[in-house]
Every structure is written in structure tokens, then in C-alpha cells.
Amino acid sequence: MEYIYVDNSNLFIEGRRASAVAKGMARNIVDAMNGNIIDVSYTIDFGKLHMFVAGSDEAKIARAALFGSRPPPNDSIWKFAERAGFEVILADRNFQNREKKVDTGITAAMIRDALKFADPRNDVITLVAGDGDFVPAIETLKGEGFAVDLVFWDHASGELKKAASKFISLNPHLSLLAH
């Protein structure tokens, strides 16, 4: 079985940076990051993302959870994610309108699900995020015998890529994942 955890904001923002580089709006990812250069037209198709990460055999998916911030009441983005097969888990933004509790929510869910429901001999934990803050969670899960795949853009944290059992780059699939 596969357990999939997606950090939506991280995936979305960094995908826009990767797209900016691919379109020549920035020379490289470092310039895109330092210059806050993003391709505002790039959005991810949740159905394509689900198919890419989870595959077509729904019977092999124990959980596919997409974490993000609570949107305005008229925003329908999360409905699209749910229709694509993701369980949507939302956290409220803080008083400065900043996203909080998403990374810790993902970490808690991954470790709880792994230790409570998953089998390290047969199941794979997949994280779709690029933040180095997830390194301790990956190390904990690997210490419990789990394979932890990391799926993200090439510029994911080097320490995170090293900690994962396997790294799968989204960069070659930038167009495929576009909405």
C-alpha cells in the first residue's frame, strides 16, 4: 500500500519557480528564488498529480492527503483536489495571514499512519514536499523500517533528498502536471 502526503503550497509555489526557469523568465532556480520570479500562469492539475504520484491502481492507495491553508469561502480549488482523489486537510492561517501548522500536520499524519496502520515490509510512504524541515520525520520513518519516497522539484532541499529512500523529480513532468 502507499501513503501519500502533499504540501500543496510548497508544491504550488516551487512549481511556479520551476516553470519560470523552464520558460526563460529566470536564468536558473537560484535567480528565480532570489528575485522572487514565478510563472503566475502555472497551476497544477490535481488529477494529473494524483495519477503521477499514486498511479492508476486505487486499490494500492491507503491514503492520499493534500495539506494546505483554508481558502476564502468562494475558492473551489480544494473541491477539485477532492474530486481528483485527495483527502484535503486544511489549517487556518495565523493573524498575519501566514500559513501555519501544515508541515507539522503532515509530519504528525505520516508518523501516526505509519506506526498505526502501515507495514514497513510492504508499504511505502511518499512525501510531496521540498522543505528540509521534513528530514527528522523521514529519518524517524526510515528508522522504523519504512521506505520513504520524496517527489518534488529538483531544487528540493539536498538534505531532504539525501534522507529519502528515493527521490523522484517533477521537473521533467512540469508540462504534464500543468492545468
C-alpha positions, 0 to 999 in steps of 0.5 A: 500500500502507499501513503501519500502526503502533499504540501500543496503550497510548497508544491504550488509555489516551487512549481511556479519557480520551476516553470519560470526557469523552464520558460526563460523568465529566470536564468536558473532556480537560484535567480528565480528564488532570489528575485522572487520570479514565478510563472503566475500562469502555472497551476497544477492539475490535481488529477494529473498529480494524483495519477503521477504520484499514486498511479492508476491502481486505487486499490494500492492507495491507503491514503492520499492527503493534500495539506494546505491553508483554508481558502476564502469561502468562494475558492473551489480549488480544494473541491477539485483536489477532492474530486481528483482523489485527495483527502484535503486537510486544511489549517487556518492561517495565523493573524498575519495571514501566514500559513501555519501548522501544515508541515507539522500536520503532515509530519504528525499524519505520516508518523501516526499512519505509519506506526498505526496502520502501515507495514514497513515490509510492504508499504511505502510512504511518499512525501510531496514536499521540498522543505528540509524541515521534513528530514527528522520525520523521514529519518524517524520513518526510515528508522522504523523500517519504512521506505520513504519516497520524496517527489518534488522539484529538483531544487528540493532541499539536498538534505531532504533528498539525501534522507529519502529512500528515493527521490523522484523529480517533477521537473521533467513532468512540469508540462504534464502536471500543468492545468 
